Amino acid sequence: MNLTRLTILLLSAVISTSNEQKPETQENRDSTVIRPGLSAGPLELGDSYKRATELFPPKPRIDQEFSQAPGCGKELN
């Protein structure tokens, strides 16, 4: 096997293993990684207002809260 073919095979192996999904762990969920459509750090899409404020306690005189249309919850800035 020549060097070029061996290099291509090795690169293919590295690329295919790096694209594999890692199993979900508590460490992955608690990270600061934003996973579009799934989570932002430890906060997951669909978490309750209570969970959001436990993870990110409101800061007086800094954070703002606005009510939204009925059924749409609250907006926190």
Chimera marker file (.cmm) of the C-alpha trace (Angstrom):
<marker_set name="trace">
<marker id="1" x="0.000" y="0.000" z="0.000" r="1" g="1" b="0" radius="0.5"/>
<marker id="2" x="1.433" y="3.361" z="-0.882" r="1" g="1" b="0" radius="0.5"/>
<marker id="3" x="1.712" y="6.271" z="1.545" r="1" g="1" b="0" radius="0.5"/>
<marker id="4" x="-1.093" y="8.305" z="-0.062" r="1" g="1" b="0" radius="0.5"/>
<marker id="5" x="-3.609" y="5.461" z="0.203" r="1" g="1" b="0" radius="0.5"/>
<marker id="6" x="-2.606" y="4.799" z="3.820" r="1" g="1" b="0" radius="0.5"/>
<marker id="7" x="-3.000" y="8.509" z="4.672" r="1" g="1" b="0" radius="0.5"/>
<marker id="8" x="-6.480" y="8.588" z="3.125" r="1" g="1" b="0" radius="0.5"/>
<marker id="9" x="-7.534" y="5.480" z="5.051" r="1" g="1" b="0" radius="0.5"/>
<marker id="10" x="-6.275" y="6.912" z="8.329" r="1" g="1" b="0" radius="0.5"/>
<marker id="11" x="-8.016" y="10.245" z="7.743" r="1" g="1" b="0" radius="0.5"/>
<marker id="12" x="-11.261" y="8.454" z="6.895" r="1" g="1" b="0" radius="0.5"/>
<marker id="13" x="-11.075" y="6.488" z="10.141" r="1" g="1" b="0" radius="0.5"/>
<marker id="14" x="-10.440" y="9.631" z="12.188" r="1" g="1" b="0" radius="0.5"/>
<marker id="15" x="-13.280" y="11.544" z="10.539" r="1" g="1" b="0" radius="0.5"/>
<marker id="16" x="-15.793" y="8.717" z="10.939" r="1" g="1" b="0" radius="0.5"/>
<marker id="17" x="-15.039" y="8.258" z="14.640" r="1" g="1" b="0" radius="0.5"/>
<marker id="18" x="-15.078" y="11.992" z="15.384" r="1" g="1" b="0" radius="0.5"/>
<marker id="19" x="-18.618" y="12.306" z="13.942" r="1" g="1" b="0" radius="0.5"/>
<marker id="20" x="-20.075" y="9.640" z="16.246" r="1" g="1" b="0" radius="0.5"/>
<marker id="21" x="-22.560" y="10.899" z="18.837" r="1" g="1" b="0" radius="0.5"/>
<marker id="22" x="-21.297" y="10.698" z="22.389" r="1" g="1" b="0" radius="0.5"/>
<marker id="23" x="-23.714" y="9.239" z="24.942" r="1" g="1" b="0" radius="0.5"/>
<marker id="24" x="-25.673" y="11.825" z="26.905" r="1" g="1" b="0" radius="0.5"/>
<marker id="25" x="-24.251" y="12.251" z="30.397" r="1" g="1" b="0" radius="0.5"/>
<marker id="26" x="-24.939" y="14.615" z="33.266" r="1" g="1" b="0" radius="0.5"/>
<marker id="27" x="-21.639" y="16.342" z="32.427" r="1" g="1" b="0" radius="0.5"/>
<marker id="28" x="-22.786" y="17.012" z="28.842" r="1" g="1" b="0" radius="0.5"/>
<marker id="29" x="-26.134" y="18.431" z="30.031" r="1" g="1" b="0" radius="0.5"/>
<marker id="30" x="-24.482" y="20.733" z="32.580" r="1" g="1" b="0" radius="0.5"/>
<marker id="31" x="-21.953" y="22.169" z="30.162" r="1" g="1" b="0" radius="0.5"/>
<marker id="32" x="-22.139" y="25.622" z="28.640" r="1" g="1" b="0" radius="0.5"/>
<marker id="33" x="-22.749" y="24.187" z="25.179" r="1" g="1" b="0" radius="0.5"/>
<marker id="34" x="-25.760" y="25.455" z="23.246" r="1" g="1" b="0" radius="0.5"/>
<marker id="35" x="-27.459" y="22.618" z="21.364" r="1" g="1" b="0" radius="0.5"/>
<marker id="36" x="-29.889" y="24.255" z="18.903" r="1" g="1" b="0" radius="0.5"/>
<marker id="37" x="-33.450" y="23.091" z="19.439" r="1" g="1" b="0" radius="0.5"/>
<marker id="38" x="-32.468" y="21.106" z="22.550" r="1" g="1" b="0" radius="0.5"/>
<marker id="39" x="-30.735" y="23.080" z="25.282" r="1" g="1" b="0" radius="0.5"/>
<marker id="40" x="-28.640" y="26.017" z="26.368" r="1" g="1" b="0" radius="0.5"/>
<marker id="41" x="-26.210" y="24.691" z="28.944" r="1" g="1" b="0" radius="0.5"/>
<marker id="42" x="-28.204" y="22.970" z="31.684" r="1" g="1" b="0" radius="0.5"/>
<marker id="43" x="-31.530" y="24.522" z="30.586" r="1" g="1" b="0" radius="0.5"/>
<marker id="44" x="-33.461" y="22.265" z="28.211" r="1" g="1" b="0" radius="0.5"/>
<marker id="45" x="-36.220" y="23.265" z="25.837" r="1" g="1" b="0" radius="0.5"/>
<marker id="46" x="-39.512" y="22.784" z="27.664" r="1" g="1" b="0" radius="0.5"/>
<marker id="47" x="-38.105" y="23.201" z="31.182" r="1" g="1" b="0" radius="0.5"/>
<marker id="48" x="-40.410" y="24.956" z="33.629" r="1" g="1" b="0" radius="0.5"/>
<marker id="49" x="-40.178" y="28.589" z="34.711" r="1" g="1" b="0" radius="0.5"/>
<marker id="50" x="-39.204" y="27.306" z="38.168" r="1" g="1" b="0" radius="0.5"/>
<marker id="51" x="-36.308" y="25.285" z="36.695" r="1" g="1" b="0" radius="0.5"/>
<marker id="52" x="-35.115" y="28.275" z="34.636" r="1" g="1" b="0" radius="0.5"/>
<marker id="53" x="-35.062" y="30.567" z="37.666" r="1" g="1" b="0" radius="0.5"/>
<marker id="54" x="-33.311" y="27.884" z="39.768" r="1" g="1" b="0" radius="0.5"/>
<marker id="55" x="-30.551" y="27.634" z="37.171" r="1" g="1" b="0" radius="0.5"/>
<marker id="56" x="-30.392" y="31.371" z="36.456" r="1" g="1" b="0" radius="0.5"/>
<marker id="57" x="-31.656" y="33.303" z="39.498" r="1" g="1" b="0" radius="0.5"/>
<marker id="58" x="-33.043" y="36.736" z="38.548" r="1" g="1" b="0" radius="0.5"/>
<marker id="59" x="-30.783" y="39.661" z="39.411" r="1" g="1" b="0" radius="0.5"/>
<marker id="60" x="-32.667" y="42.579" z="40.996" r="1" g="1" b="0" radius="0.5"/>
<marker id="61" x="-32.475" y="45.869" z="39.075" r="1" g="1" b="0" radius="0.5"/>
<marker id="62" x="-30.745" y="44.090" z="36.166" r="1" g="1" b="0" radius="0.5"/>
<marker id="63" x="-33.043" y="41.376" z="34.792" r="1" g="1" b="0" radius="0.5"/>
<marker id="64" x="-36.434" y="42.230" z="33.331" r="1" g="1" b="0" radius="0.5"/>
<marker id="65" x="-39.523" y="40.032" z="33.066" r="1" g="1" b="0" radius="0.5"/>
<marker id="66" x="-42.383" y="40.571" z="30.612" r="1" g="1" b="0" radius="0.5"/>
<marker id="67" x="-45.668" y="38.687" z="30.383" r="1" g="1" b="0" radius="0.5"/>
<marker id="68" x="-46.542" y="37.411" z="26.928" r="1" g="1" b="0" radius="0.5"/>
<marker id="69" x="-49.834" y="36.577" z="25.235" r="1" g="1" b="0" radius="0.5"/>
<marker id="70" x="-51.968" y="33.992" z="27.076" r="1" g="1" b="0" radius="0.5"/>
<marker id="71" x="-50.380" y="30.558" z="26.827" r="1" g="1" b="0" radius="0.5"/>
<marker id="72" x="-46.988" y="31.933" z="25.751" r="1" g="1" b="0" radius="0.5"/>
<marker id="73" x="-45.350" y="32.213" z="29.185" r="1" g="1" b="0" radius="0.5"/>
<marker id="74" x="-42.918" y="34.936" z="30.160" r="1" g="1" b="0" radius="0.5"/>
<marker id="75" x="-39.942" y="36.616" z="28.562" r="1" g="1" b="0" radius="0.5"/>
<marker id="76" x="-36.845" y="37.103" z="30.693" r="1" g="1" b="0" radius="0.5"/>
<marker id="77" x="-34.163" y="39.582" z="29.638" r="1" g="1" b="0" radius="0.5"/>
<link id1="1" id2="2" r="1" g="1" b="0" radius="0.2"/>
<link id1="2" id2="3" r="1" g="1" b="0" radius="0.2"/>
<link id1="3" id2="4" r="1" g="1" b="0" radius="0.2"/>
<link id1="4" id2="5" r="1" g="1" b="0" radius="0.2"/>
<link id1="5" id2="6" r="1" g="1" b="0" radius="0.2"/>
<link id1="6" id2="7" r="1" g="1" b="0" radius="0.2"/>
<link id1="7" id2="8" r="1" g="1" b="0" radius="0.2"/>
<link id1="8" id2="9" r="1" g="1" b="0" radius="0.2"/>
<link id1="9" id2="10" r="1" g="1" b="0" radius="0.2"/>
<link id1="10" id2="11" r="1" g="1" b="0" radius="0.2"/>
<link id1="11" id2="12" r="1" g="1" b="0" radius="0.2"/>
<link id1="12" id2="13" r="1" g="1" b="0" radius="0.2"/>
<link id1="13" id2="14" r="1" g="1" b="0" radius="0.2"/>
<link id1="14" id2="15" r="1" g="1" b="0" radius="0.2"/>
<link id1="15" id2="16" r="1" g="1" b="0" radius="0.2"/>
<link id1="16" id2="17" r="1" g="1" b="0" radius="0.2"/>
<link id1="17" id2="18" r="1" g="1" b="0" radius="0.2"/>
<link id1="18" id2="19" r="1" g="1" b="0" radius="0.2"/>
<link id1="19" id2="20" r="1" g="1" b="0" radius="0.2"/>
<link id1="20" id2="21" r="1" g="1" b="0" radius="0.2"/>
<link id1="21" id2="22" r="1" g="1" b="0" radius="0.2"/>
<link id1="22" id2="23" r="1" g="1" b="0" radius="0.2"/>
<link id1="23" id2="24" r="1" g="1" b="0" radius="0.2"/>
<link id1="24" id2="25" r="1" g="1" b="0" radius="0.2"/>
<link id1="25" id2="26" r="1" g="1" b="0" radius="0.2"/>
<link id1="26" id2="27" r="1" g="1" b="0" radius="0.2"/>
<link id1="27" id2="28" r="1" g="1" b="0" radius="0.2"/>
<link id1="28" id2="29" r="1" g="1" b="0" radius="0.2"/>
<link id1="29" id2="30" r="1" g="1" b="0" radius="0.2"/>
<link id1="30" id2="31" r="1" g="1" b="0" radius="0.2"/>
<link id1="31" id2="32" r="1" g="1" b="0" radius="0.2"/>
<link id1="32" id2="33" r="1" g="1" b="0" radius="0.2"/>
<link id1="33" id2="34" r="1" g="1" b="0" radius="0.2"/>
<link id1="34" id2="35" r="1" g="1" b="0" radius="0.2"/>
<link id1="35" id2="36" r="1" g="1" b="0" radius="0.2"/>
<link id1="36" id2="37" r="1" g="1" b="0" radius="0.2"/>
<link id1="37" id2="38" r="1" g="1" b="0" radius="0.2"/>
<link id1="38" id2="39" r="1" g="1" b="0" radius="0.2"/>
<link id1="39" id2="40" r="1" g="1" b="0" radius="0.2"/>
<link id1="40" id2="41" r="1" g="1" b="0" radius="0.2"/>
<link id1="41" id2="42" r="1" g="1" b="0" radius="0.2"/>
<link id1="42" id2="43" r="1" g="1" b="0" radius="0.2"/>
<link id1="43" id2="44" r="1" g="1" b="0" radius="0.2"/>
<link id1="44" id2="45" r="1" g="1" b="0" radius="0.2"/>
<link id1="45" id2="46" r="1" g="1" b="0" radius="0.2"/>
<link id1="46" id2="47" r="1" g="1" b="0" radius="0.2"/>
<link id1="47" id2="48" r="1" g="1" b="0" radius="0.2"/>
<link id1="48" id2="49" r="1" g="1" b="0" radius="0.2"/>
<link id1="49" id2="50" r="1" g="1" b="0" radius="0.2"/>
<link id1="50" id2="51" r="1" g="1" b="0" radius="0.2"/>
<link id1="51" id2="52" r="1" g="1" b="0" radius="0.2"/>
<link id1="52" id2="53" r="1" g="1" b="0" radius="0.2"/>
<link id1="53" id2="54" r="1" g="1" b="0" radius="0.2"/>
<link id1="54" id2="55" r="1" g="1" b="0" radius="0.2"/>
<link id1="55" id2="56" r="1" g="1" b="0" radius="0.2"/>
<link id1="56" id2="57" r="1" g="1" b="0" radius="0.2"/>
<link id1="57" id2="58" r="1" g="1" b="0" radius="0.2"/>
<link id1="58" id2="59" r="1" g="1" b="0" radius="0.2"/>
<link id1="59" id2="60" r="1" g="1" b="0" radius="0.2"/>
<link id1="60" id2="61" r="1" g="1" b="0" radius="0.2"/>
<link id1="61" id2="62" r="1" g="1" b="0" radius="0.2"/>
<link id1="62" id2="63" r="1" g="1" b="0" radius="0.2"/>
<link id1="63" id2="64" r="1" g="1" b="0" radius="0.2"/>
<link id1="64" id2="65" r="1" g="1" b="0" radius="0.2"/>
<link id1="65" id2="66" r="1" g="1" b="0" radius="0.2"/>
<link id1="66" id2="67" r="1" g="1" b="0" radius="0.2"/>
<link id1="67" id2="68" r="1" g="1" b="0" radius="0.2"/>
<link id1="68" id2="69" r="1" g="1" b="0" radius="0.2"/>
<link id1="69" id2="70" r="1" g="1" b="0" radius="0.2"/>
<link id1="70" id2="71" r="1" g="1" b="0" radius="0.2"/>
<link id1="71" id2="72" r="1" g="1" b="0" radius="0.2"/>
<link id1="72" id2="73" r="1" g="1" b="0" radius="0.2"/>
<link id1="73" id2="74" r="1" g="1" b="0" radius="0.2"/>
<link id1="74" id2="75" r="1" g="1" b="0" radius="0.2"/>
<link id1="75" id2="76" r="1" g="1" b="0" radius="0.2"/>
<link id1="76" id2="77" r="1" g="1" b="0" radius="0.2"/>
</marker_set>
